[in-house]
């Protein structure tokens, strides 16, 4: 009788959790990843840049760290580049994301060697304050185990989802050639806490969208050309297990690209920026990149390759 009562209580609790999960409307889901939600940082105007034409970059030739660039206006040949003194002090940087208040987040990456960023420092996230433009430490992820043969990389992707107000982080920290030890993290930026984690994958580029009718986190895979997805709750935590959505295997000029970056256009098509990624310390930013456009076929429930650029 005691076991029956205990099982009934557990079952009732599970039903309550399911019932309490906030539902999303079809229209709400469809707008995720498409609807504009990010604001430019306030400091951009104070340095004489046009916020509508300015963008952060981590791949400027011969410049270490983060930069802000402004593309030339029509008929103008001047390309403006700005770097605050705090943007280079943590070495080379990789993925960038911005939140709906204009703050930017960026993570360090080893570049050609590990002099600037070692296993002790690459699992950190830095924040650029939207008010004054200063970069400072935002938070540190769990330390990387420096076992023999561990790869030199850590964080390879950042993405802020305006809908769930969460930041997603992809890391290959702790992985070796033989074993996949990477993780996906869900960060609540208000509390600077990890609220969910998925282990056992080496993820690359990240994106949250709802083009298939479900809110999903899409992520590239550092070991294959596959692009995975995992369903998300409204508040941004993981539901179920990852599945393969599509692949870049055998397509494009190289036939083996990995998804370095994933985004969506205004119609819900996935835009995947692919490079030939490996775990060595080659200058990844200088590698050839192709853009793949995939559209979702609702009848067949499949992503269809539409264009390669």
C-alpha positions as CSV (number, residue, x, y, z in Angstrom):
1,X,0.0,0.0,0.0
2,X,2.9,2.4,0.9
3,X,4.5,1.9,-2.6
4,X,1.1,2.4,-4.3
5,X,0.6,5.7,-2.4
6,X,4.2,6.8,-3.2
7,X,3.8,6.0,-6.9
8,X,0.5,7.9,-7.0
9,X,2.2,11.0,-5.4
10,X,5.1,10.9,-7.9
11,X,2.6,10.5,-10.8
12,X,0.5,13.4,-9.5
13,X,3.6,15.6,-9.1
14,X,4.7,14.8,-12.7
15,X,1.2,15.7,-14.0
16,X,1.4,19.0,-12.0
17,X,4.7,19.9,-13.6
18,X,3.4,19.2,-17.1
19,X,0.3,21.2,-16.4
20,X,2.3,24.1,-15.0
21,X,4.5,24.4,-18.0
22,X,3.6,27.6,-19.8
23,X,2.3,27.0,-23.3
24,X,3.2,28.9,-26.4
25,X,0.9,29.9,-29.2
26,X,1.8,29.0,-32.8
27,X,2.2,32.6,-33.8
28,X,4.5,33.2,-30.8
29,X,6.7,30.2,-31.8
30,X,6.8,31.2,-35.4
31,X,8.3,34.6,-34.5
32,X,11.2,33.2,-32.4
33,X,14.5,33.9,-34.0
34,X,12.9,36.1,-36.7
35,X,11.4,39.1,-34.9
36,X,13.9,41.9,-34.3
37,X,14.6,42.3,-30.6
38,X,18.2,43.5,-30.1
39,X,19.1,47.1,-29.3
40,X,22.4,48.8,-30.2
41,X,24.6,49.7,-27.3
42,X,24.2,53.3,-26.1
43,X,27.9,54.1,-26.1
44,X,28.1,53.5,-29.9
45,X,26.6,57.0,-30.6
46,X,29.0,58.7,-28.2
47,X,32.1,57.6,-30.2
48,X,30.7,59.0,-33.4
49,X,29.5,55.7,-35.0
50,X,26.1,55.2,-36.6
51,X,24.4,52.4,-34.5
52,X,22.4,51.2,-37.5
53,X,25.6,50.5,-39.5
54,X,28.0,49.4,-36.7
55,X,28.7,45.8,-35.8
56,X,31.1,43.9,-33.5
57,X,33.9,41.8,-35.0
58,X,36.6,39.4,-33.7
59,X,38.2,38.8,-37.1
60,X,39.9,42.0,-38.0
61,X,43.3,41.5,-39.5
62,X,46.2,42.0,-37.0
63,X,43.9,43.2,-34.2
64,X,43.7,41.2,-31.0
65,X,40.4,41.0,-29.2
66,X,37.1,42.7,-30.0
67,X,36.5,45.6,-32.4
68,X,33.5,47.7,-33.5
69,X,33.4,48.3,-37.3
70,X,31.2,50.7,-39.4
71,X,30.9,49.9,-43.0
72,X,31.3,52.7,-45.5
73,X,28.2,54.7,-46.5
74,X,27.2,54.8,-50.2
75,X,29.9,56.7,-52.1
76,X,32.3,56.7,-49.1
77,X,35.4,54.6,-49.0
78,X,36.1,55.0,-45.3
79,X,35.7,51.9,-43.1
80,X,35.8,52.9,-39.5
81,X,37.3,50.6,-36.8
82,X,37.1,51.3,-33.1
83,X,38.6,49.4,-30.1
84,X,38.2,50.3,-26.5
85,X,41.4,49.8,-24.4
86,X,39.6,47.1,-22.4
87,X,38.7,45.0,-25.5
88,X,42.2,43.5,-26.1
89,X,43.4,42.7,-22.6
90,X,41.9,39.2,-22.6
91,X,43.5,38.1,-25.9
92,X,41.8,36.9,-29.0
93,X,38.0,36.4,-29.0
94,X,35.5,34.2,-30.9
95,X,31.7,34.2,-30.8
96,X,29.7,37.3,-30.0
97,X,26.1,37.8,-29.0
98,X,24.1,40.8,-27.8
99,X,21.1,40.9,-25.5
100,X,17.9,43.0,-25.8
101,X,19.4,45.8,-23.7
102,X,22.5,46.3,-26.0
103,X,25.0,44.5,-23.8
104,X,27.5,42.3,-25.7
105,X,29.0,39.0,-24.6
106,X,32.1,37.4,-26.0
107,X,34.4,34.5,-25.2
108,X,38.2,34.0,-25.6
109,X,39.8,31.6,-28.0
110,X,43.3,30.3,-28.5
111,X,44.7,31.7,-31.8
112,X,47.7,29.9,-33.4
113,X,49.1,29.3,-29.9
114,X,47.9,29.2,-26.3
115,X,50.0,32.1,-25.0
116,X,47.0,34.5,-24.4
117,X,44.4,31.9,-23.5
118,X,45.1,28.6,-21.8
119,X,42.8,25.9,-20.5
120,X,42.6,28.0,-17.3
121,X,41.1,31.0,-19.1
122,X,39.2,29.9,-22.1
123,X,36.1,28.9,-20.2
124,X,35.2,32.5,-19.4
125,X,32.6,34.9,-20.8
126,X,33.1,38.6,-20.9
127,X,30.6,41.4,-21.1
128,X,30.7,44.8,-22.9
129,X,28.6,47.2,-21.0
130,X,26.1,49.0,-23.3
131,X,26.4,52.2,-21.3
132,X,30.1,52.8,-21.3
133,X,31.5,50.2,-23.7
134,X,33.9,48.7,-21.1
135,X,34.6,45.0,-21.1
136,X,34.8,43.0,-17.9
137,X,34.5,39.4,-16.7
138,X,30.8,38.2,-16.8
139,X,31.1,34.7,-15.5
140,X,33.2,31.5,-15.6
141,X,32.0,28.1,-16.7
142,X,33.2,24.9,-14.9
143,X,36.9,24.4,-15.0
144,X,38.3,22.3,-17.9
145,X,40.1,19.1,-16.8
146,X,43.6,19.3,-18.3
147,X,44.0,15.6,-18.9
148,X,46.5,14.4,-21.5
149,X,45.4,14.9,-25.1
150,X,42.7,17.5,-24.3
151,X,42.0,19.9,-27.1
152,X,43.0,23.5,-26.7
153,X,39.5,25.0,-27.2
154,X,36.7,25.8,-24.9
155,X,33.8,28.1,-25.7
156,X,33.0,28.1,-29.5
157,X,29.5,29.6,-29.6
158,X,27.3,32.1,-27.8
159,X,23.7,33.0,-28.5
160,X,21.2,35.1,-26.6
161,X,17.5,34.2,-27.1
162,X,15.3,37.2,-26.6
163,X,12.2,35.1,-26.2
164,X,13.3,33.1,-23.2
165,X,15.8,35.7,-21.9
166,X,18.5,33.1,-21.8
167,X,22.0,32.8,-23.2
168,X,23.2,29.5,-24.8
169,X,26.9,28.5,-24.7
170,X,28.6,25.8,-26.7
171,X,31.8,24.3,-25.4
172,X,34.2,21.6,-26.5
173,X,36.2,22.0,-23.3
174,X,37.6,18.7,-22.0
175,X,37.2,16.8,-25.3
176,X,40.0,14.7,-26.6
177,X,40.5,13.1,-30.1
178,X,39.0,9.9,-28.8
179,X,36.2,11.2,-26.5
180,X,33.5,13.8,-26.9
181,X,33.2,15.6,-23.6
182,X,31.7,19.0,-24.7
183,X,28.6,20.6,-23.3
184,X,25.7,23.0,-24.1
185,X,24.9,25.4,-21.3
186,X,21.8,27.5,-20.6
187,X,22.7,30.7,-18.7
188,X,20.3,33.0,-16.9
189,X,22.1,36.4,-17.5
190,X,20.3,38.1,-14.6
191,X,21.6,35.7,-12.0
192,X,24.8,34.6,-13.9
193,X,23.9,31.0,-13.2
194,X,23.8,27.8,-15.3
195,X,20.2,26.6,-15.2
196,X,20.5,23.7,-17.5
197,X,23.3,21.7,-19.2
198,X,23.5,19.0,-21.9
199,X,26.7,16.9,-21.8
200,X,28.3,14.5,-24.3
201,X,28.3,16.7,-27.5
202,X,30.9,18.9,-29.1
203,X,28.7,21.8,-30.2
204,X,29.6,24.7,-32.5
205,X,27.3,27.5,-33.8
206,X,24.0,28.1,-32.0
207,X,20.5,29.5,-32.9
208,X,17.1,29.4,-31.3
209,X,14.1,29.4,-33.8
210,X,10.5,28.2,-34.2
211,X,10.2,27.6,-38.0
212,X,9.2,23.9,-37.5
213,X,6.4,24.7,-35.1
214,X,8.4,24.0,-32.0
215,X,10.9,26.2,-30.1
216,X,14.3,24.6,-30.7
217,X,17.9,25.2,-30.1
218,X,19.9,24.4,-33.3
219,X,23.6,23.6,-33.0
220,X,26.4,22.6,-35.3
221,X,28.6,19.6,-34.5
222,X,32.4,19.9,-34.3
223,X,33.0,16.2,-35.2
224,X,30.6,15.9,-38.1
225,X,28.8,18.0,-40.7
226,X,25.4,17.4,-39.0
227,X,23.2,20.1,-37.5
228,X,21.3,19.0,-34.4
229,X,18.3,20.4,-32.6
230,X,16.8,20.0,-29.2
231,X,13.4,21.2,-28.2
232,X,13.1,24.0,-25.6
233,X,10.5,25.0,-23.0
234,X,9.2,28.5,-23.1
235,X,11.7,29.6,-20.5
236,X,14.5,28.1,-22.5
237,X,15.4,24.9,-20.7
238,X,16.0,21.6,-22.6
239,X,13.2,19.1,-23.4
240,X,14.0,15.6,-24.6
241,X,17.2,14.7,-26.5
242,X,18.9,16.2,-29.5
243,X,18.1,14.9,-33.0
244,X,19.8,15.5,-36.3
245,X,17.8,18.1,-38.3
246,X,20.0,18.3,-41.5
247,X,23.6,17.8,-42.7
248,X,26.2,19.6,-44.7
249,X,28.0,16.4,-45.5
250,X,28.7,16.1,-49.2
251,X,27.5,19.5,-50.2
252,X,29.3,22.8,-50.8
253,X,32.8,23.4,-52.2
254,X,34.5,21.3,-49.5
255,X,31.8,18.7,-48.8
256,X,32.7,18.5,-45.1
257,X,31.9,21.9,-43.5
258,X,30.9,22.3,-39.9
259,X,28.3,24.9,-38.9
260,X,30.3,27.7,-37.3
261,X,27.3,30.0,-37.2
262,X,23.5,29.5,-37.6
263,X,20.9,32.2,-38.1
264,X,17.5,32.8,-39.8
265,X,16.3,35.1,-42.4
266,X,12.9,37.0,-42.2
267,X,11.1,34.0,-43.8
268,X,12.3,31.4,-41.3
269,X,15.0,29.9,-43.6
270,X,18.1,28.7,-41.8
271,X,21.3,30.4,-42.8
272,X,24.3,28.2,-42.0
273,X,27.8,29.5,-42.2
274,X,30.1,26.6,-42.7
275,X,33.9,26.1,-42.4
276,X,36.3,23.2,-42.4
277,X,36.8,23.1,-38.6
278,X,39.3,20.9,-36.9
279,X,40.6,21.0,-33.3
280,X,44.1,22.2,-34.1
281,X,45.2,25.8,-33.7
282,X,45.0,26.9,-37.3
283,X,43.6,30.4,-37.7
284,X,40.0,29.5,-38.1
285,X,38.9,33.1,-39.0
286,X,41.1,33.0,-42.1
287,X,39.5,29.8,-43.5
288,X,37.1,29.9,-46.4
289,X,33.5,30.1,-45.4
290,X,30.3,29.2,-47.3
291,X,26.7,30.1,-46.6
292,X,24.0,27.5,-46.9
293,X,20.3,28.4,-47.0
294,X,17.8,25.7,-46.0
295,X,14.0,26.0,-46.1
296,X,11.6,24.0,-44.1
297,X,9.1,21.7,-46.0
298,X,6.1,21.4,-43.6
299,X,4.5,18.5,-45.5
300,X,7.6,16.3,-45.4
301,X,8.9,17.9,-42.2
302,X,12.3,18.2,-43.6
303,X,14.9,21.0,-44.3
304,X,15.6,21.4,-48.0
305,X,18.9,22.9,-49.3
306,X,17.9,26.0,-51.4
307,X,21.2,27.9,-52.0
308,X,24.9,27.8,-51.5
309,X,27.0,31.0,-51.5
